[in-house]
Amino acid sequence: MSDPAPTNPQAEAGHGRIALWLDPEDLRWLAEHCCCAEDAPHEATDRCLRLRFRASTALHKSGRNG
């Protein structure tokens, strides 16, 4: 596994993003957990899906998805 390459803070800020470093176990929990109610609006479930996808991707890219 190669060392993770840091992102460019200015480029990420240009996309409106903020850096967030999480413990792998917290990322794993986030990737697998959804608190959306059965009747949650589509916007909420869509946001939850995006967050879980990004958490899963971060684990995968770090080689810690298992």
Backbone as a chain_set.jsonl record, in Angstrom:
{"seq": "MSDPAPTNPQAEAGHGRIALWLDPEDLRWLAEHCCCAEDAPHEATDRCLRLRFRASTALHKSGRNG", "coords": {"N": [[0.846, -1.174, 0.0], [0.567, 2.176, -0.856], [1.609, 5.359, 0.471], [-0.919, 7.66, 1.441], [-1.771, 10.303, -0.737], [-1.69, 13.7, -0.042], [-4.418, 16.001, -0.3], [-4.947, 18.952, -2.268], [-5.292, 21.761, -0.496], [-6.185, 24.334, -1.337], [-7.384, 23.84, -3.821], [-9.456, 22.119, -3.052], [-10.89, 23.843, -1.362], [-11.704, 25.615, -3.288], [-13.689, 24.131, -4.442], [-15.522, 24.288, -2.532], [-15.182, 22.59, -0.391], [-14.322, 21.132, 2.793], [-11.651, 20.044, 4.791], [-11.574, 16.943, 6.552], [-10.547, 14.813, 8.978], [-10.847, 11.556, 9.954], [-11.004, 8.831, 12.288], [-10.326, 5.498, 11.217], [-12.224, 3.581, 12.146], [-14.417, 5.184, 12.78], [-15.012, 6.166, 10.243], [-15.704, 3.749, 9.011], [-18.001, 3.102, 10.457], [-19.619, 5.258, 9.699], [-19.799, 4.774, 6.955], [-21.398, 2.531, 6.882], [-23.734, 3.027, 8.252], [-27.011, 4.279, 8.505], [-29.236, 6.757, 9.426], [-31.633, 7.569, 8.524], [-35.12, 8.052, 8.507], [-37.902, 5.929, 7.653], [-39.744, 7.416, 6.184], [-38.287, 9.566, 5.308], [-37.397, 12.556, 3.52], [-36.466, 12.634, 0.031], [-34.199, 14.233, -0.425], [-32.805, 14.08, 2.004], [-32.219, 11.31, 2.237], [-30.688, 11.036, -0.04], [-28.477, 12.682, 0.544], [-27.443, 11.291, 2.748], [-26.715, 8.899, 1.473], [-24.67, 9.868, -0.23], [-22.77, 10.698, 1.691], [-22.201, 8.258, 2.976], [-21.145, 6.867, 0.802], [-18.835, 8.407, 0.234], [-17.415, 8.038, 2.621], [-16.963, 5.276, 2.518], [-15.437, 5.162, 0.184], [-13.165, 6.606, 0.986], [-12.135, 4.834, 2.9], [-11.589, 2.649, 1.238], [-9.657, 3.758, -0.546], [-7.619, 4.154, 1.243], [-6.865, 1.632, 1.8], [-8.061, 0.312, 3.869], [-10.506, -0.979, 3.917], [-11.38, -3.447, 4.718]], "CA": [[0.0, 0.0, 0.0], [1.338, 3.415, -0.909], [1.156, 6.4, 1.392], [-1.943, 8.493, 0.822], [-1.321, 11.61, -1.207], [-2.556, 14.754, 0.503], [-5.145, 16.802, -1.283], [-4.565, 20.35, -2.367], [-6.309, 22.5, 0.27], [-6.752, 25.449, -2.102], [-8.286, 23.284, -4.83], [-10.65, 21.632, -2.352], [-11.636, 25.024, -0.935], [-12.323, 26.134, -4.496], [-14.888, 23.323, -4.679], [-16.391, 24.465, -1.381], [-15.01, 21.464, 0.517], [-13.569, 21.333, 4.028], [-10.937, 18.824, 5.177], [-12.054, 16.266, 7.744], [-9.788, 13.592, 9.23], [-11.564, 10.688, 10.879], [-10.463, 7.525, 12.617], [-10.889, 4.499, 10.305], [-13.432, 2.957, 12.702], [-15.504, 6.146, 12.621], [-15.362, 6.147, 8.82], [-16.379, 2.485, 8.744], [-19.351, 3.24, 11.003], [-20.334, 6.2, 8.846], [-20.044, 4.142, 5.658], [-22.365, 1.444, 6.993], [-24.859, 3.395, 9.097], [-27.957, 5.278, 8.007], [-30.235, 7.101, 10.447], [-32.814, 8.116, 7.859], [-36.412, 7.416, 8.785], [-38.554, 5.32, 6.479], [-40.441, 8.442, 5.408], [-37.397, 10.723, 5.121], [-37.458, 13.112, 2.162], [-35.435, 12.184, -0.9], [-32.988, 15.037, -0.229], [-32.098, 13.549, 3.176], [-31.664, 9.993, 1.926], [-29.645, 11.246, -1.043], [-27.309, 13.198, 1.263], [-26.917, 10.171, 3.532], [-26.062, 8.005, 0.518], [-23.412, 10.497, -0.65], [-21.818, 10.643, 2.809], [-21.768, 6.87, 3.165], [-20.294, 6.537, -0.327], [-17.534, 9.068, 0.409], [-16.72, 7.367, 3.721], [-16.522, 3.986, 1.996], [-14.365, 5.428, -0.775], [-11.976, 6.98, 1.751], [-11.587, 3.596, 3.451], [-11.038, 1.868, 0.123], [-8.434, 4.399, -1.038], [-6.567, 4.013, 2.251], [-6.564, 0.206, 1.949], [-8.608, -0.141, 5.149], [-11.919, -1.289, 3.741], [-11.704, -4.804, 5.16]], "C": [[0.888, 1.233, 0.0], [0.777, 4.414, 0.095], [0.097, 7.245, 0.707], [-1.362, 9.843, 0.418], [-2.249, 12.676, -0.639], [-3.268, 15.509, -0.612], [-4.616, 18.223, -1.254], [-5.623, 21.177, -1.656], [-6.953, 23.635, -0.514], [-7.737, 24.938, -3.162], [-9.574, 22.782, -4.18], [-11.508, 22.801, -1.884], [-12.344, 25.662, -2.129], [-13.592, 25.392, -4.878], [-15.872, 23.437, -3.513], [-16.274, 23.353, -0.361], [-14.123, 21.833, 1.703], [-12.917, 20.006, 4.395], [-11.503, 18.27, 6.48], [-11.29, 14.954, 7.89], [-10.514, 12.792, 10.29], [-10.797, 9.4, 11.116], [-11.098, 6.494, 11.673], [-12.161, 3.822, 10.842], [-14.637, 3.889, 12.606], [-15.961, 6.21, 11.161], [-16.136, 4.887, 8.471], [-17.82, 2.548, 9.25], [-20.189, 4.136, 10.102], [-20.701, 5.566, 7.505], [-21.179, 3.122, 5.715], [-23.66, 1.841, 7.688], [-25.722, 4.478, 8.448], [-29.012, 5.508, 9.077], [-31.517, 7.644, 9.825], [-34.058, 7.319, 8.23], [-36.994, 6.853, 7.497], [-39.195, 6.375, 5.568], [-39.601, 9.71, 5.204], [-37.511, 11.247, 3.689], [-36.272, 12.64, 1.324], [-34.122, 12.945, -0.701], [-32.15, 14.491, 0.934], [-31.463, 12.196, 2.87], [-30.557, 10.09, 0.88], [-28.363, 11.755, -0.388], [-26.65, 12.083, 2.074], [-26.157, 9.206, 2.616], [-24.72, 8.572, 0.068], [-22.359, 10.434, 0.454], [-21.308, 9.232, 3.039], [-20.847, 6.434, 2.027], [-18.905, 7.149, -0.163], [-16.733, 8.43, 1.549], [-16.171, 6.017, 3.257], [-15.359, 4.147, 1.023], [-13.07, 5.797, -0.058], [-11.328, 5.748, 2.369], [-10.927, 2.761, 2.366], [-9.707, 2.441, -0.36], [-7.29, 4.275, -0.047], [-6.153, 2.554, 2.454], [-7.111, -0.377, 3.233], [-10.068, -0.528, 5.054], [-12.299, -2.667, 4.243], [-11.797, -4.97, 6.624]], "O": [[1.847, 1.319, 0.767], [-0.378, 4.321, 0.511], [0.203, 7.518, -0.488], [-0.567, 10.439, 1.145], [-3.469, 12.557, -0.748], [-2.76, 15.627, -1.727], [-3.922, 18.629, -0.321], [-6.744, 21.292, -2.151], [-8.152, 23.874, -0.371], [-8.794, 25.533, -3.371], [-10.663, 23.001, -4.711], [-12.733, 22.751, -2.0], [-13.45, 26.185, -1.996], [-14.465, 25.94, -5.55], [-16.912, 22.779, -3.497], [-17.174, 23.179, 0.461], [-13.285, 22.731, 1.617], [-13.558, 18.957, 4.319], [-11.863, 19.02, 7.388], [-11.376, 14.083, 7.024], [-10.767, 13.282, 11.391], [-10.041, 8.94, 10.26], [-12.283, 6.602, 11.359], [-13.073, 3.524, 10.071], [-15.756, 3.431, 12.374], [-17.157, 6.298, 10.883], [-17.111, 4.942, 7.722], [-18.746, 2.108, 8.568], [-21.332, 3.811, 9.781], [-21.791, 5.8, 6.982], [-21.846, 2.877, 4.71], [-24.603, 1.051, 7.707], [-25.211, 5.461, 7.912], [-29.613, 4.557, 9.577], [-32.394, 8.13, 10.54], [-34.048, 6.089, 8.262], [-36.619, 7.258, 6.397], [-39.188, 6.242, 4.345], [-40.14, 10.788, 4.959], [-37.701, 10.469, 2.754], [-35.216, 12.295, 1.853], [-33.047, 12.354, -0.798], [-30.922, 14.448, 0.85], [-30.302, 11.962, 3.205], [-29.6, 9.315, 0.91], [-27.273, 11.302, -0.736], [-25.425, 11.956, 2.076], [-25.067, 8.752, 2.965], [-23.735, 7.838, -0.01], [-21.192, 10.149, 0.186], [-20.116, 9.031, 3.271], [-19.876, 5.713, 2.257], [-17.903, 6.474, -0.399], [-15.513, 8.297, 1.452], [-15.035, 5.664, 3.574], [-14.412, 3.36, 1.039], [-11.994, 5.349, -0.453], [-10.103, 5.626, 2.365], [-9.834, 2.23, 2.558], [-8.744, 1.701, -0.56], [-6.123, 4.287, -0.438], [-5.206, 2.269, 3.188], [-6.68, -1.45, 3.654], [-10.798, -0.409, 6.039], [-13.478, -3.019, 4.19], [-12.064, -6.071, 7.106]]}, "num_chains": 1, "name": "protein.A"}
